[in-house]
Amino acid sequence: MKHPVDVHVGKRIRHRRWMVGMTQQQLAEKVGIKFQQIQKYETGMNRVSASRLWDIAEALAVPVAFFFEGMETPMPSQVVAESNEANVPADILADKEALELVRSYYAIPENQRRRLFELARVLSDVA
């Protein structure tokens, strides 16, 4: 049976790998393992050892703690409702569309990105 922590860590590995535009094969080569092992880590089927997680964090250019961020939040299937705010998934990074939006957002030059941010903020207040 999959442990929830292993599933969470696996999702964070997959999300970060996707955000940096790396394939499972590329990550596996950087870490020195087969891509099938990366698949098993990402699904939570196999537990990632501390030393392997260290290697993966280095390959993905994040601190090891990155993989545990958000563990206090409810499960991704649950939704957090804030007062006067739209329903937002507890694990926003589980949504592929949201990931694509974030990736595209950071590809925009900084001055234009700030204006887009302000526009989005205004539009969300209106909705």
N, C-alpha and C positions, 0 to 999 in steps of 0.2 A: 504494500500500500504506500502511496506517495505521501510524504510528509509535507504539510503546508509551507514550511520554510524552504524546503528544496524546490517546490513549485514556484514560490515567490522569487528566489534567487535565479532560477532558470529563466523566468520571464524577464527579469532585469538584465540578464546576459543577452537574451534575444533582442530586447528593446535597444540596448546600447549598441549592439552589433549592427542592428538595422539603422540606427541614427548615424553611425559613422560610415555607413555604406559598405560594410564588410560582409562577405559571404561566410557561411559555416566553414567552407573549405579554407578560406584565407585565415580565419581565426584559428582553426585547427593547426594549420601550418606554423603560425606564429607561436602557438603553445606547444607544438611538438606531439600532437596526437592525431587520431583519425577524425574526420568530420562526423562520423556516426556517433562518436562520443560526445561531441558538441550537441548533436540532436538530443541525445539522452539527457544531458544536463539541462537543456532548454525546456524539456517537457517535465523535468523533475523526476524522471524515471531513475536516474542515477544521482547520487549525492556527490557534490563537488567537494574534494578535500581542501583543506586550508591552503596548502602549497599550490594546488592547481588554481584555486580562486585567485590567489596572489598573481599567478602568471596571466590569467585571463584579465584581471584588472589592469595589469601592466600593458597587455596587448590592446586593450580598449581605452587606455589612457584615463582611467578613473580610479579613485581610491577604493579599497576593498569595501568600505562602509557603504558605498553607492548601492551595492547589491542587496543591502538590508533596509534601505530607506523605504518608508511606507509600511513597514510591518505592523505598526500600531493601528493602521486604518482597517475598516471593515473589508470583507472579501470583495473582489471585483464585481461580483454579481449584485452586490447591494448598492444602493444609491444613497448619497448623503444629500439631504434637503436643508439648505440654509434659509433663514428667513429673508424674504424678498429677493431670493436668487433662484435661478433656474436649477432644475435637478442636474447634478453633475456626477458622473460615475466616480466612485471612490478611487479606482485605479484608472485614471485618464489615459495612462500610457498603454493600457490594454486595447485601446481603440486605434486601429490602424489609420483611420482618417485623421485623428488627432495627432498622431505621430507625423504623418505627412504634412499636416499644417504647420507643426512646429519646425520641421526640417525646412520647409519652404520659407517660413518666416525668418529664420536665421540666415537664409541665403540672400535676403534683401539688404541693401546697403543701410547702415545704421540710421542715417537721418530720415530715410523713407520709412524704415521700420518703426521709428518712434511715431511718425504721423499715422501710420497704419494702426498702431496700438491705440492711439488716441481716438481714431475713428471707431475702432471696435468697441472701445469703452463707451463712447457716446451711443452707439447703436444698441449696445446691451442695456443701457439705462432706459432707452425708449421702449424696448420690447417688453 
